[in-house]
Amino acid sequence: MVAYCPNTRRIAFGGRNGTVVVHELRAAKAQTLQAHKGAVTAVAFSEDGKFLATYGAEEAKLSFWQTSQTFLGMGQSQLKCVKSHSAPGIFPVLSPSGTLQPFKARLVWISLKSVTLMLPNSKEFRFSF
């Protein structure tokens, strides 16, 4: 799962091992955090880039992370979890060939502090902090 924020020039990658790696393209630096116990299913930056939402389907958890800006761009920015919610999980689906389909979900920011979790069964859930 990948998210990009054009305002802050950051890109976030969610991994199968529960980590999220945030690359700061301006500073050519990266930060890794342990976001979930299982695979990271979806990631999304808020429009202003001040927050990152992550969702782990196996863990059934959605978290909001604050991305702090560093003073004058010096030093490493830090990610801090500001709120976590229990969220609906999704279960793997068998394809016609008998292989497991990957989890699919999408996070869409609807305001400065609210995100909608869109699941493959067309259900939507709203979370805020």
Phi and psi in degrees as GROMACS dihedral restraints (atoms count N, CA, C in turn):
[ dihedral_restraints ]
;  ai    aj    ak    al  type     phi  dphi    fc
    3     4     5     6     1  -135.9    20    10
    4     5     6     7     1   142.4    20    10
    6     7     8     9     1  -137.5    20    10
    7     8     9    10     1   145.3    20    10
    9    10    11    12     1  -129.0    20    10
   10    11    12    13     1   139.1    20    10
   12    13    14    15     1  -117.3    20    10
   13    14    15    16     1   109.1    20    10
   15    16    17    18     1   -67.5    20    10
   16    17    18    19     1   -28.5    20    10
   18    19    20    21     1   -66.3    20    10
   19    20    21    22     1   -40.8    20    10
   21    22    23    24     1  -103.8    20    10
   22    23    24    25     1    -6.1    20    10
   24    25    26    27     1    55.5    20    10
   25    26    27    28     1    49.4    20    10
   27    28    29    30     1  -117.4    20    10
   28    29    30    31     1   148.6    20    10
   30    31    32    33     1  -129.5    20    10
   31    32    33    34     1   136.2    20    10
   33    34    35    36     1  -118.9    20    10
   34    35    36    37     1   135.6    20    10
   36    37    38    39     1  -118.7    20    10
   37    38    39    40     1   126.9    20    10
   39    40    41    42     1   -96.3    20    10
   40    41    42    43     1   132.7    20    10
   42    43    44    45     1  -105.8    20    10
   43    44    45    46     1   165.4    20    10
   45    46    47    48     1   -67.3    20    10
   46    47    48    49     1   -23.1    20    10
   48    49    50    51     1   -90.8    20    10
   49    50    51    52     1     9.5    20    10
   51    52    53    54     1    89.8    20    10
   52    53    54    55     1    -0.7    20    10
   54    55    56    57     1   -89.4    20    10
   55    56    57    58     1   154.3    20    10
   57    58    59    60     1  -122.5    20    10
   58    59    60    61     1   129.2    20    10
   60    61    62    63     1  -110.4    20    10
   61    62    63    64     1   123.4    20    10
   63    64    65    66     1  -109.8    20    10
   64    65    66    67     1   119.0    20    10
   66    67    68    69     1   -99.5    20    10
   67    68    69    70     1   129.3    20    10
   69    70    71    72     1   -95.9    20    10
   70    71    72    73     1   106.3    20    10
   72    73    74    75     1   -68.4    20    10
   73    74    75    76     1   -33.2    20    10
   75    76    77    78     1   -64.5    20    10
   76    77    78    79     1   -41.1    20    10
   78    79    80    81     1   -98.4    20    10
   79    80    81    82     1    -3.8    20    10
   81    82    83    84     1    53.5    20    10
   82    83    84    85     1    45.0    20    10
   84    85    86    87     1  -124.3    20    10
   85    86    87    88     1   158.4    20    10
   87    88    89    90     1  -136.8    20    10
   88    89    90    91     1   149.8    20    10
   90    91    92    93     1  -130.6    20    10
   91    92    93    94     1   135.5    20    10
   93    94    95    96     1  -113.5    20    10
   94    95    96    97     1   135.2    20    10
   96    97    98    99     1  -133.1    20    10
   97    98    99   100     1   149.8    20    10
   99   100   101   102     1   -87.7    20    10
  100   101   102   103     1   100.8    20    10
  102   103   104   105     1   -91.3    20    10
  103   104   105   106     1   -36.8    20    10
  105   106   107   108     1  -142.1    20    10
  106   107   108   109     1   163.6    20    10
  108   109   110   111     1   -80.1    20    10
  109   110   111   112     1   -26.5    20    10
  111   112   113   114     1  -119.9    20    10
  112   113   114   115     1  -163.6    20    10
  114   115   116   117     1   -59.0    20    10
  115   116   117   118     1   145.5    20    10
  117   118   119   120     1   -85.1    20    10
  118   119   120   121     1   118.8    20    10
  120   121   122   123     1   -89.9    20    10
  121   122   123   124     1   -31.3    20    10
  123   124   125   126     1  -153.7    20    10
  124   125   126   127     1   147.0    20    10
  126   127   128   129     1  -139.3    20    10
  127   128   129   130     1   148.1    20    10
  129   130   131   132     1  -158.4    20    10
  130   131   132   133     1   134.9    20    10
  132   133   134   135     1   -86.3    20    10
  133   134   135   136     1   146.5    20    10
  135   136   137   138     1   -66.4    20    10
  136   137   138   139     1   161.7    20    10
  138   139   140   141     1   -58.4    20    10
  139   140   141   142     1   -37.9    20    10
  141   142   143   144     1   -84.1    20    10
  142   143   144   145     1    -6.6    20    10
  144   145   146   147     1    79.6    20    10
  145   146   147   148     1     5.8    20    10
  147   148   149   150     1   -80.6    20    10
  148   149   150   151     1   -17.1    20    10
  150   151   152   153     1  -135.9    20    10
  151   152   153   154     1   151.8    20    10
  153   154   155   156     1  -127.2    20    10
  154   155   156   157     1   130.0    20    10
  156   157   158   159     1  -103.7    20    10
  157   158   159   160     1   138.4    20    10
  159   160   161   162     1  -130.5    20    10
  160   161   162   163     1   148.1    20    10
  162   163   164   165     1  -134.5    20    10
  163   164   165   166     1   131.5    20    10
  165   166   167   168     1  -117.1    20    10
  166   167   168   169     1   110.9    20    10
  168   169   170   171     1   -67.8    20    10
  169   170   171   172     1   -40.1    20    10
  171   172   173   174     1   -64.2    20    10
  172   173   174   175     1   -39.0    20    10
  174   175   176   177     1   -83.8    20    10
  175   176   177   178     1   -16.9    20    10
  177   178   179   180     1    56.3    20    10
  178   179   180   181     1    55.0    20    10
  180   181   182   183     1  -142.1    20    10
  181   182   183   184     1   139.0    20    10
  183   184   185   186     1  -118.4    20    10
  184   185   186   187     1   133.1    20    10
  186   187   188   189     1  -127.7    20    10
  187   188   189   190     1   147.9    20    10
  189   190   191   192     1  -110.1    20    10
  190   191   192   193     1   132.2    20    10
  192   193   194   195     1  -120.3    20    10
  193   194   195   196     1   132.8    20    10
  195   196   197   198     1   -90.5    20    10
  196   197   198   199     1   130.7    20    10
  198   199   200   201     1  -102.5    20    10
  199   200   201   202     1   112.9    20    10
  201   202   203   204     1   -88.4    20    10
  202   203   204   205     1   138.4    20    10
  204   205   206   207     1   -82.2    20    10
  205   206   207   208     1   145.7    20    10
  207   208   209   210     1   -88.2    20    10
  208   209   210   211     1   158.7    20    10
  210   211   212   213     1   -67.7    20    10
  211   212   213   214     1   119.2    20    10
  213   214   215   216     1    54.0    20    10
  214   215   216   217     1    26.7    20    10
  216   217   218   219     1    74.9    20    10
  217   218   219   220     1     9.5    20    10
  219   220   221   222     1   -96.1    20    10
  220   221   222   223     1   142.8    20    10
  222   223   224   225     1    86.2    20    10
  223   224   225   226     1   179.4    20    10
  225   226   227   228     1   -96.1    20    10
  226   227   228   229     1   133.1    20    10
  228   229   230   231     1   -73.1    20    10
  229   230   231   232     1   157.6    20    10
  231   232   233   234     1  -121.2    20    10
  232   233   234   235     1   146.1    20    10
  234   235   236   237     1  -107.5    20    10
  235   236   237   238     1   130.8    20    10
  237   238   239   240     1  -130.7    20    10
  238   239   240   241     1   130.0    20    10
  240   241   242   243     1   -71.9    20    10
  241   242   243   244     1   121.6    20    10
  243   244   245   246     1  -101.9    20    10
  244   245   246   247     1   -20.2    20    10
  246   247   248   249     1  -167.5    20    10
  247   248   249   250     1   140.0    20    10
  249   250   251   252     1  -127.7    20    10
  250   251   252   253     1   144.7    20    10
  252   253   254   255     1  -126.7    20    10
  253   254   255   256     1   145.6    20    10
  255   256   257   258     1   -69.7    20    10
  256   257   258   259     1   137.5    20    10
  258   259   260   261     1  -135.3    20    10
  259   260   261   262     1   160.7    20    10
  261   262   263   264     1   -63.1    20    10
  262   263   264   265     1   142.0    20    10
  264   265   266   267     1   -91.6    20    10
  265   266   267   268     1   165.9    20    10
  267   268   269   270     1  -126.1    20    10
  268   269   270   271     1   147.4    20    10
  270   271   272   273     1  -109.7    20    10
  271   272   273   274     1   146.8    20    10
  273   274   275   276     1   -62.1    20    10
  274   275   276   277     1   149.9    20    10
  276   277   278   279     1  -116.5    20    10
  277   278   279   280     1   138.6    20    10
  279   280   281   282     1   -80.2    20    10
  280   281   282   283     1   133.3    20    10
  282   283   284   285     1   -79.5    20    10
  283   284   285   286     1   167.5    20    10
  285   286   287   288     1   -57.6    20    10
  286   287   288   289     1   -25.8    20    10
  288   289   290   291     1   -85.3    20    10
  289   290   291   292     1    -3.1    20    10
  291   292   293   294     1    92.7    20    10
  292   293   294   295     1     6.0    20    10
  294   295   296   297     1   -95.2    20    10
  295   296   297   298     1   156.3    20    10
  297   298   299   300     1   -77.8    20    10
  298   299   300   301     1   131.1    20    10
  300   301   302   303     1   -79.4    20    10
  301   302   303   304     1   144.5    20    10
  303   304   305   306     1   -69.4    20    10
  304   305   306   307     1   155.2    20    10
  306   307   308   309     1   -63.0    20    10
  307   308   309   310     1   140.3    20    10
  309   310   311   312     1  -132.9    20    10
  310   311   312   313     1   126.5    20    10
  312   313   314   315     1  -152.8    20    10
  313   314   315   316     1   162.0    20    10
  315   316   317   318     1  -137.8    20    10
  316   317   318   319     1   140.7    20    10
  318   319   320   321     1  -110.2    20    10
  319   320   321   322     1   130.3    20    10
  321   322   323   324     1  -129.1    20    10
  322   323   324   325     1   121.0    20    10
  324   325   326   327     1   -73.3    20    10
  325   326   327   328     1   130.6    20    10
  327   328   329   330     1  -113.0    20    10
  328   329   330   331     1   -11.8    20    10
  330   331   332   333     1  -159.0    20    10
  331   332   333   334     1  -177.0    20    10
  333   334   335   336     1   -63.8    20    10
  334   335   336   337     1   -25.2    20    10
  336   337   338   339     1  -132.1    20    10
  337   338   339   340     1    22.1    20    10
  339   340   341   342     1  -137.0    20    10
  340   341   342   343     1   142.3    20    10
  342   343   344   345     1  -134.2    20    10
  343   344   345   346     1   148.3    20    10
  345   346   347   348     1  -106.8    20    10
  346   347   348   349     1   129.9    20    10
  348   349   350   351     1   -95.1    20    10
  349   350   351   352     1   119.1    20    10
  351   352   353   354     1  -107.2    20    10
  352   353   354   355     1   119.4    20    10
  354   355   356   357     1   -98.6    20    10
  355   356   357   358     1   161.9    20    10
  357   358   359   360     1   -65.4    20    10
  358   359   360   361     1   -18.5    20    10
  360   361   362   363     1   -87.6    20    10
  361   362   363   364     1    16.5    20    10
  363   364   365   366     1    71.8    20    10
  364   365   366   367     1     8.5    20    10
  366   367   368   369     1   -84.0    20    10
  367   368   369   370     1   146.1    20    10
  369   370   371   372     1  -128.0    20    10
  370   371   372   373     1   142.4    20    10
  372   373   374   375     1  -133.8    20    10
  373   374   375   376     1   136.9    20    10
  375   376   377   378     1  -104.8    20    10
  376   377   378   379     1   136.3    20    10
  378   379   380   381     1  -131.4    20    10
  379   380   381   382     1   144.5    20    10
  381   382   383   384     1  -136.6    20    10
  382   383   384   385     1   165.8    20    10
